[in-house]
Amino acid sequence: MKGYPSFNKSQCDSILANAGWIWENYDGDIKHVEDDNGYFDVFIPLSMILGFAEDYRKIIVNMKHELILTRARTDLNAVLQTQRQVGEARTYEDVKITISKLEWVMPYVQLSNEYKIRLLRQIDKPIAMSFRSWELYEYPTLPISTRHVWTVKTSNQLEKPRFVILAFQTNRKAIRENDASLFDHCNLTNVKLFLNSQYYPYNNLNINVAQSQYAALYDMYLNFQRGYYGKTPKPMFDKRKFIDSPLIVIDCSKQNESLKNAPVDVRLEFESSANFPANTSAYCLILHDRIVEYNAVSGDVKKLV
């Protein structure tokens, strides 16, 4: 969800392919990660999956780093399968991903004696680290209705949302033939994000996918790179491709004074022109500021709240 609005089309066959992200190009050709014998080798920059690694560019002194990886119980959400012919029947191959080797590449900085002395003068007091954190929330099964209100969370003063990304999936979780990396529009007509009583966007979206009326939705997706990275937008999807895997990207970085000194309730309200299909899940990715403080001498780390 974070990758689709962040990356551009030119990165699909380079950085993303090398990280193991299969990309279906505009001709319908699907790239493969594995070779003919089923082996694969990928290189995943942590900046693709962790807000801390993307934003914090300074050195960290005398601190232990731990990377905790948790595997899902099934590999079906990480692969896309097609049926194969076995005799007169068509069936799916049983797939198991086996990781035989895992390396964590970490750059180290070695200082000359002169700069070591300068550094020691800087680390005698706690050091604040500011970055933007990503938090994903899931609503496993939406009720079959045309309107739903989702109370996502309550955030504190220092972790107010800056961007909120909403997406839907129907019959994609652990389904062999369905691509779990894509999303569905579910005949969405309008979305509102509420931070207490303040809401975004200010106008109704008036989406009608059947009549190709989703220009406002694409504009919100298009402007994510400008608002989040401060650069000219170069989106991964053009407007035609976007609706095949739509994301609702809400910029809520401009907030009034009433939200600066109190906890904030994050609530989503969305409507569709028809009932949300059965087995539809909703996902909410919240991008917010985070500040942690560490002491290079004692090794203590604490989150500022």
N, C-alpha and C positions, 0 to 999 in steps of 0.2 A: 504493500500500500504506500509505503514511503518512497519506493523506487520509481514507480510509474510517473509521479509528478517531478521527481528530482533529476532523472537521467534524460539524455537526449538520444535521438535516433542514431547518431554516429557512434555512440558507445555500445550499441547492441551487439555488434560483431567483434568487439574488442574486449572491453572491461567486463561486460556482463557475460559474454560467452566464456571468458576465461574463469569467471566465478561460478560457472555451472548453471547459469540462468538460460534455459532454452527459450529461444525467441522465434516466433512465427513471423516471417517477413510479409510484405504486402502482396507477394505472389503466392502465399499459402505454403511456402517451403519451410519446413521445421528443421532447425539445426539440432544436431545430436551432440551430447557431451561424451558419450562412451564410444569406444572403437568397436570393430567387428567382433572382438573377443569379450566385450563387456567391461573392459577396464576404463577407468577415467582418472583424471588428475585435474584438480581445480585449485585456484588461488583466490581466496575471498578476503578483500580488505575489510577490516573491522569497521571502517567508516561507512560501509554499506548497511550495517546492521545495528550499530551502536551510536547514539547521539554524542556520547562522550568522545569517541574516537574521531567523529566527524568535525567537532567544534574545537576541542582543546588542542592547541598546537604548541604548548610550552613543554619544557622538560619536567619530569617528575623525579624528585631527589629522594633516594633512600626509602622507597616504598615497595612493598611486596605486591605483585600483580597476580591475580587469579582469574582464570577464564573458566566458567562453569557451563558445560554443554549438556543439554538434556534432549535425548532423542525421543521422538514420538513412538507410540506403540506399533504403528503401521507405517510402511514406506509408500503407501498408495498416494498420499498427497504430494509426494516429491517426484512422481513419475507420471508420464502420460503414455498409456498403452493402446495398441491397436490389436484387433483380433487376428489370429493366425489360423490357417487351415490345418486341421488334424483329421485325416480321413475325409469323411463327408460332413464333418461338423466344424464349426468355427468356434474357437475358444480363446481364453486369455492365458498367457504364460504366467506362472507363479514367479513373482519378482522379489528378490531380497537384495538390499544394498548392504554390502560388507565393506566397512572402512578398515583397511589394513594398516594404514599409517597416517598419523596426524602430527603436523608440525605447527608451532606457533612462532612466527618470525617477529622478533622485537628489536627495533633499533636501539643502540646504546650510544651515549655521548661520553667521550673521555676528554677531560679537561687538562690543560697544562697547570703547573703549580700556581702560576699567577692567577688564573681564573678560578682555581679551587678556593683560594683565599677569598676572592670576591664573593663566591657562591656561599661560603660559610657565613659571611656577614648577612646574607639574605635569608637564611633558613632558621635563624634563631627565634623566629616568631611564626605563628600559624599562617599558612598560605591558602588563600581562597581560590577555588577553581569553579569557573562559571561555564556552563554549557547548556544545550537544549536536549532534554530527555524525551524519549518516545515511550508512550504507554498504550498498549493495545487492550481493548475491552471487547468481549464477544457476547452477543445475545444469541444463544444457541438455536432457538426455534421461535420465529415470530408467530404471533397468533394470526389466524386467517381472517383478516379484516382489511379495510382500506385506509385506516389511520392508526398510528401507534405513537405512544409517548414513552420514551426511554430515559429514565433517570440514571445517568452514567456514573457519576461520582460527585464527591464534594472535595474541592481542592483548597489548599491553604494559600496564604498571601503570596508566598514566593514561588508557587507552582501554578500560577494561572495559565490557562491555555493561550497559546499564540496562534496555533492552527489546529483545526479539527477536521479529520478526514473520515468520511462515512462511506461504507460499501456494503453490498449485499451479494450473497451467493445462494443459488438454489440447486440442490442435488449435486453438489460438487465435492463434498467432504467424503473422502475414502471411497469414491466412485471411480473405477478403473478407467473408463473411457472418457471421463470429464476432466478438463484441465482445472486443477485447483488453484492455479495462479491467476485465473480470470474472474471477473465479477459480472453481475447481472443488473439490468436497469429496473426490473420488476415493475414496469409501467409507472415509475415514480412521477409525481406531479409537483410536489413542493417539499422543501426541507427547511426547518428553522432550528438554529442552535440558540439555547437560552443559557446565559450566564446570570443567575439570579433573575432579575426582571429585564435585563438588557438582551436583545436578540440580534442574530446575524443570519443571513443577510437582511437588510432592511426592507427589501421588496420581495414579493412573491416571485418564485422562479418560473411558474407557469410552464412547466415541462410537458411536452406531448411527444413522446418518442415516435409514435405511429405516424405523426405528421412532420417529423424531423425538426421539432421545435425544442432544441436543447442548446442554443447558442450561449445563453447565460451560464449554463453548467460548464460548457467547454471553456468559457472565458475565465471562470473561477479556477479551473485546472491549469489553464495557460499561465495565469499570473502568480502561481505558487513560487516559481523560480525567482521572479522579481521581488516578491515580498520576503521570502525566506533566505535567499542567497544574495539578493541585491544585484542580480545580473539580468541581462536581456533574455527573455524566455526562448528556449530552444526545446520544445516539447518532444517527448518520445512518440506520442500519437498525434496524427492529424485529426481533424474533426470527424472524418468518416470512420477511422479506426477506433477513436475514443469511445464511441457508444457501444462497441463490442465488449468493453471492459470498463464501464464508467465508474468514476470516483466523484464524490461530492466533497470538494475542497473548500473549507470555510475559513476565511481569514478573520480572526477575532483579535488581532494584535492591537488594534486601536480601541482602548477601553476608557470609560469615563472615570471620574474620581470615586464614585460610589463603589467601584470594584477593587480599589487599591488598598483598602484598609479593612477588609472583611473576608471571611471564607466565601467561596463561590460554588454554588450548586450548578453542575453541568448537566443539561437536559436537552434531549433531541426530540423533536416532533416531526414526523414525516407522513406524507399521504401518497396514495397511488390511485390510479383511475380504475383499478380492479383489485380484488383481494390479493394480498401477498400469497404466492403459491405455498403449498405445503413443503416442509423441509427447507425453508428459507432462513438463513442465518444473517445477522447484521453484525458488522465490525466497526468499531470506532477507535481510530488512532488519534491520540492527543499528543501534540507537541508543545511542551512547556519549558519554561526556564527552570534551571536547577543550580543551586550553589552548594558545594561541599567544601569543607575546610580540613586540611591535613597538616600535621606537625611532622616535619622531616626528621626531627631529632628523636621524638618518642614513638613515631609510627602511628599515632592516633588519627583516625578519620571520623568526622562527624558531618551529618547533613544539617545545614542551617534551615530552620523553620521559623 
